[in-house]
């Protein structure tokens, strides 16, 4: 009985610890998100409010602990990359960092669409090299959402002043940040879950004493 309780308790605690570490950074699903209809959905549970040196305004002011943010580790495959997420009314920030191909920076381009596929905004160059940017070619965009809805972000590169497919193997990091006070917040481990884990550990202690 004691061994079973030990396994359960360690498993639950390990699950919580792993989730806390992995929450802010997710990996793009290559080749599966090359259109709006097949966009990779970023769940709200992936957002966090933990400190991250690369979550900044375009002027380099760190806003990681004042926003709910998620970072996507992306890689080009001769296609555009599409992501979707539930946005809330208020200011949001979209930042491309570490954009490189074969060791050299490439000219990234991002676009933002609403749920009806209407383009709301786009950005080519940030013109400032804030933390995480290899060059001013790394895109940065700020947008004020009027209402909560599903939104889409498209990542590509600039070719002849228009959005085009990413090079095969090109790497980048996409940061999406939203203000806390507009209804979007980090999703911590629920209190009930912590209580459940604590209860298991207490039960384990009782079992050991017996």
Secondary structure, 3 states (H helix, E strand, C coil): CHHHHHHHHHHHHHHHHHHHHHCCEEECCCCCCCCHHHCEEECHHHCECCCCCCCECCCCCECCCCEEEEEEEEECCCCCEEEEEEECCEEEEEEEEEEEECCEECCEEEEEECCCCCEEEEECCCCCCCCCCCCCCCCEEEEEECCCEEEEEEEEEECCCCEECCCCCCEEEEEEEEEHHHCCCCCCCCHHHHHHHHHHHHHHHHHHHC
